[in-house]
Amino acid sequence: MHARATTAPMTTKNESSEKQRPRRHKPKIYRDTPFKVYQSLPGLNKSVLFPGLRSMAHLRAEMLTEKEPTEAMLVGAAFHCLTTEKDKFHLRYLVAEPCDRRTKEGKEYWAAIQASGLEVLTKDQYMQAQCMADSVLDHPLAKEMLTSKGDVELAIQWTDPETQMLCKCRLDYLLSDAAPRVIVDLKSTRDARKKAFERSIVDYGYHIQAAMYSDAVYYAFGEMPLFVFVTVEKEPPYCVSINRLYDQAIEQGRKAYRGLLAAYKECEKTDIWPGYPAEISEIDLPAYYKEPELCQQ
């Protein structure tokens, strides 16, 4: 695979060329990391930081709220496992047969399932995850990347050199024998067409994720990787698209996450987590709804 890697993190223009190169920060690398182990590691990740784009109050609220995984999250995690670690699926998941939990037999069956300690999927959820995984692995380029030598669920901790804040991330797949290394990030979506997925990038902060993951690999291994989205639709025919963000988009994501790190650092110091502005703000109709003749005045 021949492609230009993402550009390295930028520093101020008036520094010498030697100073422009970001300082290595002895990151820690954890291979084949279960999600619960990753969750226990200290550090800020994209999931924690992203609500801060709305307000730091929202970020704080998300941090303090314990949420049960949604069905979409459960199916998405199963899809990831079936795509990159199918041999471990039976160690993590159990596909439940339909049962009537009002009956004695149904109650006993469900109690046994709960006691297994495994994540429970319905047959429909399992089939959806399996169909998405099959579709990805039927795609020639996606299959080539995901079956090449690499690391699954590679976790990295590093210190951001600008803010000195501890960060972490967990990569779906990192191709280790590619030049440059390639981060493969699996996404499931309702619509994998280019324009639709561009909206998803903004809505879910995927450009921030791409920047953080790319920087993590840069600090850990000394080279900037190529970041690739492998996107599959959640419904038949489970079409797949493969996309790479422009460097400018990743740099915008980098500025965003470093701004959030700086804001988090300040909030942590003052223990003030601001919401929306306190003063009155002027507000207008959205541009698409305005009458044309009024817009021209």
NURO-679593 format. One record per residue: residue in three letters; x, y, z of N, C-alpha, C in turn. Coordinates in pm, whole numbers, plus 50000, padded with zeros to 5 digits. Last residue first. Layout:
N
ALAXYZXYZXYZ/...
***
This chain:
297
GLN468795420250184468765433950239470015436750322/GLN468775394150115469515403150029469575417050083/CYS467125381250294468555378250302469385388150221/LEU464655389650210465165394950337466655392550349/GLU464345375149978464405389649966464925396050096/PRO464295347750074465395352949991465485368149987/GLU463625340950413463065344750284464145351450202/LYS465405314150578465115328350558464495330850421/TYR466205288350598464795291050623464415305550596/TYR468935286250565468105279150468466625282650481/ALA469945300050790470035306150657469095299450557/PRO467805299951082468865293951000468795299350857/LEU467095330951249466625319151178467805313051101/ASP469125340651536468455343051407467885329951355/ILE470035358451832469795345851761468965348651638/GLU472295372352067471355374251957471245361151878/SER472455364552412473015362852278471935365352174/ILE473095377652731472095375552625472805374652490/GLU475615359752928474965371652873473925367852766/ALA476785335352985475825340853082475045352653026/PRO477185308352748477475322052794476375327552885/TYR476825274552889476675284452783476955298552838/GLY479015263553133478075259253031478025269652921/PRO482215256553292481175265453239480275258853134/TRP483305245253565483035238553438481895246053368/ILE485795249553793484665256553730484495250553590/ASP488125241753914486895234453948485655242253904/THR490525251453836489615260853903488375254153960/LYS491765228753727492505237353821491545246053902/GLU489875218753553490325210153662491035218553770/CYS489745239753373488565236353455488955227853574/GLU492315238253260491905250253332490705247253424/LYS492205212953140493245215853239492865227953325/TYR490125216852957489975207153066490975209953178/ALA491345235152784490145239052859489925229752978/ALA493405219052682493735231352755492555235852841/LEU491875199252555492805195552663493145207752749/LEU490575214852365489785208352470490675203852586/GLY492745221952206491955232352271491125226752385/ARG493425196752118494365203852206493685215752275/TYR491235190551961491475182552082492475189352174/ALA491385211251764490205209651849490535201851975/LYS493805206851639493595219651709492415218451806/ARG493175181551531494285183151627494125195951707/GLY491155187551352490865178851465491925179951573/GLN492685202351174491585208951245491175200751367/GLU494335182051082494935193051157493865200951233/ILE492425166850950493085161151068493755171951149/ALA491815184650746490765180350838491365174550965/GLN494225186550611493675198650674492605195050776/ASP494565160850507495465165450614494895177550687/TYR491425143950456492455153350414493305157550534/LEU490855109750553490635124050571491775132150511/ARG489905082850355491005089050427490755104050433/ASN487785053850336488045068250322489245072450404/ILE485825029750189487095032150256487505046550229/SER482675013250234483485023550171484755025550254/VAL480294987550175481524991950242482165003250163/CYS476894977150237477954982150149479104988350231/TYR474704960550316475914962050398477114966550315/PRO472354962550162473294951550135474634952850209/PRO471134957950496471424952350364471424963150258/GLU472634980850738471494973750681471864968250544/LYS474794995250815474204986350914473064977850860/GLU477754998150610476375001650642475734990850728/VAL481085005250708480114995750656478715000050700/THR484305018050650482925020850692481965011050627/VAL487345023850755486645013350682485205013650734/PHE489485051150742488175046450788487695035250697/VAL492915054350813491895050250716490625045950788/PHE495865071950832494635068750904493535066150803/LEU499295065550838498145067950752496915063550830/PRO501445079951095500795069251020499815074650916/MET504635093251152503225096451137502555085851049/GLU506885078251384506515081451246505015083951239/GLY507425070451646508345079651579508055082451435/PHE505815055151809506685048051715507595057251633/ALA504465072351986504845058852029505915052551940/TYR503945095751849504755096551971505245082752015/TYR502415084651636503625092551611504525092951733/VAL500275073151768501215064351696502515071751667/ALA499125097051864499535086451957500545077151892/ASP498485110551628499525116051716500035105551814/SER496435093851536497645095851455498795101051540/TYR494565096451740495135083351711496445084851633/MET493965124151722494505118451845495175105051819/ALA492975126051454494145133751497494775127751622/ALA490755109051462491845106451367493115113651409/GLN489175122151657489675108651681490865105651590/ILE488605145151514489325146251641489945132751675/HIS487135134451308488385141251274489245143151399/TYR484865124951438485835115151390487155121551348/GLY482675137351566484045141351597485105131551550/TYR480085132651496480675123951599482135127051629/ASP479475152251305478525149351413479155141651528/VAL481675151051126481435163051206480565159751328/ILE481345125151027482645129351080482485141351171/SER478765125950925479025117851044480355121751109/ARG479225141250697478375146750804478605139150935/GLU480755122850557481355135750594480555142250705/PHE478885103650504479885100750605480645113350646/ALA477425116550304476755112750428477785110250538/LYS479335119050103478745131150163478075128050296/LYS479975090950050480965100950089480345112950162/ARG477895065450203478285074050090479145085650140/ALA476995050350409478445051150392478865059050268/ASP474575052450642474835056550503476335058850486/ARG474585042750900473385040950820473655043450672/THR477585024851002476805037050978475555033750899/SER480545015851171479265011651115478365023951109/LYS484045015751122482845023351155481625016551093/LEU487365009451215486105003951167484935012451214/ASP490405021051113489335023651209488005019051149/VAL493685013851093492405010351031491335011951137/ILE496645030051044495575028151142494295025351065/VAL499675019050919498315022750883497375019850999/ARG503075030450879502055022550948500665027850912/PRO504055039850536504045040850682503055031150745/ALA504505006950533505365018850536504635030150464/ALA503484979050736503274988450626504225000250641/ASP503604963250956504644961150854504444969850731/SER501474969751120502814972551169503894971051062/LEU498394983651123499284975851037500714979451070/LEU496224982751380497404990051334498274980751253/TYR492834986051466493864977851401494994986951353/ASP491585002151663490954989851617492014980551557/LEU493315016051940493175014851795492485001651760/ARG492705037652189492715023052163492355021152017/CYS494375062852386493495058552277493635043452261/LYS495035090652606495055076352573494145073852454/CYS497045115252780496015111152684496095096052663/LEU497805139853014497915125752980496735121752892/MET499055172052927497945163752975498125149352927/GLN500735191752834501245182552938500125174353002/THR500125207052619499335209352742499845201252861/GLU502035199752425501605213652438500935216452572/PRO502485171952433503595181152462503175195552481/ASP500555148352600500525158452496501585169152527/THR501765117052673501575130452728501615140452614/TRP499995086052619501075095452593500745108852656/GLN499145052252572499085063952661500255073052625/ILE497395030252363498575038752380498245049952478/ALA496374997652268496145009552350497465017052368/LEU495134979152006496374984452063496074997352138/GLU493334961151878493024967552006494294971952078/VAL495814942751706494384945051730494214951251868/ASP498514948951491498034947951629496554951151635/GLY499734929351208499434941451281498934938451422/LYS499894917650878500504917351012500224930451084/SER496624916950721498074919150720498584919050863/THR493964916450733494614903450747496124904650734/LEU493164942250691492804936150819493394922250838/MET494054948150428494564955550543494354947850674/GLU492614929350275494084929950267494654936950390/LYS489974936450336490494923350377492014923350376/ALA489864961550213489654960550357490224947350409/LEU490264953749946491244962250012491104961550163/PRO487984935749896489394932049874490404940449951/HIS485444926950111485974938350037487484936250019/ASP484794907250281484614904250138485164915350050/LEU485044919250524486094909550487485934904450344/VAL482694934850523484014941250530485094931750480/SER480764914550517480844924150408482204931150405/ASP481184901550760481374894250634481554903850518/ALA480464922350937481834917150936482124909850805/MET477724924950875478634936250856480074931550848/CYS476834899250947476694903850808477614915650779/GLN477364899551223478054889951137477984894350990/ALA475624919551315477064921151334477844911951240/GLN473164907451241473544920551189475044922551199/MET473264883951392473234883151246473614896451182/TYR473194894351655474344886551607474384886151455/GLN470654905951656471844914351676473094907251625/ASP469074883051620469034893751521470264902751534/LYS469634868551851469994862951721470034873751613/THR471044890752100469934883352042470404877751908/LEU473864887052317473284892052193472044883952158/VAL475584895052608474484887352550473934894452427/GLU478834889952727477894899452666476834891452591/LEU479204867753012479464871852874478454882552830/GLY478584857153254479534868253253479874873253114/SER476764837153306477924833753222478994844653224/ALA474524845653434475624840753519476884837753438/GLN472814850953225473344862153302474544858053385/ILE472234824553151472894833553058473554845153132/ALA470894815553376472144808953337472944817653241/ALA468664832053367469574832853482470924826653449/TRP467434822553135467964836153137468934838153254/TYR466684796653217467594798553102468244812353106/GLU464934802853425466144795153453467174797053342/LYS462924816553284463644823253392464964816153423/GLY462034796353111462624808553058463434816053162/GLU461004777953292462114774153205462834786453151/LYS458924793253405459994788053489461224784653405/THR458034822753210457914808653248459084804553334/ARG458774847853143457684846753239457514832453289/ARG460584847752944461124849053080460014849253186/ASP460744828252682459694835452755460124836152901/CYS463354832552441462744825552554461694834352619/PRO465624826952174464394833452223463804825452339/GLU469044822652275467864817552206466644825252257/ALA471814844752257470694839052333469594834052240/VAL475144841652223473934844552143472764837152207/LEU477674857052397476764845652397475524849852319/TYR481124867252392479704869052361478944855752368/ARG483744861052454483214873952495481704875052482/LEU484474837452349484964840252484484364853052541/HIS483554837552093482854828752188483324830852332/PHE485464854951973484064858851987483354850652094/LYS488004849051911487744852352052486274855652078/ASP488134845351642488454833851724488174836351873/LYS487744870751536486624861351536486874849451627/GLU488824897651542489204887251639488114876551649/THR487854914651342489304914351369489764903251463/THR485104909351309485924913651196487404911551222/LEU484014902751552483854893151443484744896651323/CYS484644926751692485224914051732485164903651619/HIS483064945751555484514947251561485184933851593/PHE480504934651609480984935951470482504937351467/ALA480414938851884480394925151831480894924851687/ALA480354966751889481484959751950481574945351900/GLY477884971151760479124976351703480344969251758/VAL476084959751938476224953851804477534958451740/LEU476514977652154476694963152171476924956352036/MET475835002352043477195000152093477494985352107/ALA473134998051985474065001351876475504998851919/GLU472104994452241472084983152147473064985552033/THR474385010252478473185009752395473234997452305/PRO475615003652805475835003352660474515002552584/GLU474665026753061474645013053009474895013352858/LYS476695051553211475665047753115475805033253075/GLU477235073753464477495060053422476365055453333/THR478435105953461477255097753438477665083853390/LEU480655121453473480085117353601478885108053586/MET481225127453208482215120253288481605114353414/GLU478995142453135479225129453071480195121053153/ALA479465165353291478275157153316478435143153256/ARG481795175353172481805171053312480635161853342/LEU480795181852916481895172352931481915166553073/HIS478925201152985478475188652925479555177852936/ALA480645220853078479645215253170479125201953117/MET481995227952854482735220152952481805214353059/SER480005222452560480415230752674481195221852770/ARG480535211852301479245218152334479435227552453/LEU483025201952318482765211152207481425218152226/GLY482925183452521483405196852553483235206652439/PRO482355158652415481235166852463481635181152499/PHE485125149852358484215154552254483025162552304/LEU486625139052573486795152952533485685158252444/VAL485885112152600485755121152713485735135652667/SER486475102352345485115100852397484865110152515/LYS489245106852321488305114452239486895113852294/ASN490635106852656490505102152519489445110252445/LEU492975110952914491825116352843491795111052701/GLY493975088153177494205095853055492905100252992/PRO494465055253321494305069753331494595076553199/LEU492585025953247493845033253233493585048253249/SER490105014453243490715016753374492015024553366/GLN489555010552973488775020353049489425023953181/TYR491274988852919491545002052861490815012952938/VAL489884968953053491244972353096491604986153045/LYS487554968552902487464972053045488844975653101/PHE488514960352649487954973752667487914977752813/PRO491764944352634490294943952651489764957852686/THR494374948452412493824953552537492304952352542/ASP496734941452255495574932552272494834935752401/ARG499304959952427498814952252313497644943252352/TYR500084991652513499434979752568498824972052452/ILE502655014452571501925006952470501384994052534/LYS503315047452676503165033352712502275026652608/PRO505785071852567504415066552580504435051852623/LYS507915091852593507935078652653506525073152673/HIS507635114652429507235115252568507115101452635/ARG509475134952202508965121852237508715121152388/ARG508515166952080509335159352172508675145952202/PRO508085175551736507535173251869508435164151952/ARG510055198151567509775183951578509285180951719/GLN510695224151602509395221451542509045206651552/LYS513285224451686512255226151787510865223051733/GLU514555222051440514735211651540513655212451646/SER513865245351309513375232751254513525221551354/SER512815269851558513795263951467513265250651418/GLU509705287851560510685279151621511645273951515/ASN507715302251440508965309251463510005300751536/LYS505385286951422506205288651304507565294751332/THR504605262151672504625275951625505665277851516/THR503855229151541504145238251650504235252251592/MET501805201051440502495213651413502775221251542/PRO502235165951403501665177151477502495189751459/ALA502775154951059503075154751203502435166751271/THR500275144450821501375153050863501535152751014/THR499665110450729499205123050787500395131350831/ALA501425096450446500945096450584500455110250622/ARG500455086750125501155096550206500545096850344/ALA500805052850020499995064750046500775074050135/HIS500695021149904501495033149896500595045249912/MET500854988250000500005000050000500895012450000/
***
